[in-house]
Amino acid sequence: MSLVFFLPINKASMKGGFKKLLSKIQSRERMLPTDTVAVKIHPGEEGNSSYVSSDNVNRVIEALALGTDRIFLTDTTVLYPGKRMSAPDYLHLTHEHGFGLPWTPPFIIADGLRGGNETIVKMPEDFQTNEAHIASIISNSDAMVVISHFKGHLLTGFGGALKNLGMGCASRAGKLYQHSSVKPLINTKKCTACGICASHCHVNAISIRSYASINTDICTGCGECLGRCPEGAVRVSWDQNMSVFMRRMIEYAYAAVSVSNPLLYVNFVTSVVPDCDCMKDTNPPFVDDIGILASTDPVAIDMASLDLVTAAPAAINSPVNAGAGTDKFSAYRPEINGILHLSIAESLGLGSMEYELVIV
């Protein structure tokens, strides 16, 4: 059973709150002055406001007191066009969101100029993934701290530390491999041929005639059309492909952990919106802000985050009418078994779904 430490949000603003929380991680290593530490974050898509703020990222770093000044923030590029597709554009976006010098430690794109700088990680023989493509900066660092925003996700139901590892540490080739088995479908009975899905398709895979049609040879499986369709006509085929996607993402999390020496995981269970920080706009949060969690176990911290959201009453204007004790993510996307990716991670030895919650 893993320990997960919990700082309730009413104490999060107290002086020393972050320091008290993170001091509980007994196995945290103290680094040498010449060591480099990657702080894996998600600085938010353009137009997104639910990501973990630069002020809170700084509070985590300061509370850790790792003993080295060679700390930097990092993330990887994405498959679709926009301000996160290339390193120069991404750096402009992070600057707009308050990350990078002079406000925080430097921000470095982990997979290079166009997402191609990677380390090939040989995987165990019984894995579906033969070789994982992990961003080179992640693998070249001496250690990593993973700061995640716990929220909903189009394809995994919810996302926290494990998604930050599996998807967030992959190079562009790794992301494409993970997404390639998941292709959206059109329910032609619901489709009104409005064209909204096509206008938001980053690779022009959708054509409109009497109804929308998706070219699965072009589609990258990013899921943007799923969140854009006003009629609910775009759907994912919830068959083996979804389990394959989750399995591949978790195998990538395994690869990232194997080369990055994670020191600890910090989950912000705040602004728990239905969609990932990759989305430009989101619905209101499911619940009021809950708090901040820390652990050395990525499975346990995500399980604890889920349990806290489940136990909380729905917020005012919540997108689901789900009270305390109801899984808000399942209520919002009943087709997705979000627990599946946690159980896969546990089966691969990434951590335990059983945990002890220690309130700080």
HELIX and SHEET records of a PDB file:
HELIX    1   1 ILE A    9  ALA A   12  1                                   4    
HELIX    2   2 GLY A   17  LEU A   22  1                                   6    
HELIX    3   3 SER A   54  LEU A   64  1                                  11    
HELIX    4   4 ALA A   87  GLU A   96  1                                  10    
HELIX    5   5 SER A  136  ASN A  140  1                                   5    
HELIX    6   6 ALA A  161  GLY A  166  1                                   6    
HELIX    7   7 ARG A  172  HIS A  179  1                                   8    
HELIX    8   8 ILE A  196  SER A  199  1                                   4    
HELIX    9   9 GLU A  224  ARG A  228  1                                   5    
HELIX   10  10 GLN A  240  SER A  260  1                                  21    
HELIX   11  11 PRO A  298  ALA A  311  1                                  14    
HELIX   12  12 LYS A  328  TYR A  332  1                                   5    
HELIX   13  13 ILE A  339  SER A  347  1                                   9    
SHEET    1   A 8 PHE A 107  ILE A 109  0                                        
SHEET    2   A 8 ILE A  71  ASP A  75  1                                        
SHEET    3   A 8 VAL A  37  LYS A  40  1                                        
SHEET    4   A 8 ALA A 143  HIS A 149  1                                        
SHEET    5   A 8 PRO A 262  VAL A 269  1                                        
SHEET    6   A 8 GLY A 291  SER A 295 -1                                        
SHEET    7   A 8 SER A   2  PRO A   8 -1                                        
SHEET    8   A 8 TYR A 355  ILE A 359  1                                        
SHEET    1   B 2 GLU A 118  LYS A 122  0                                        
SHEET    2   B 2 GLU A 131  ALA A 135 -1                                        
SHEET    1   C 2 LYS A 151  HIS A 153  0                                        
SHEET    2   C 2 GLY A 157  GLY A 159 -1                                        
SHEET    1   D 2 PRO A 184  ILE A 186  0                                        
SHEET    2   D 2 VAL A 234  VAL A 236 -1                                        
SHEET    1   E 2 ILE A 206  ILE A 208  0                                        
SHEET    2   E 2 ALA A 212  ILE A 214 -1                                        
END                                                                             
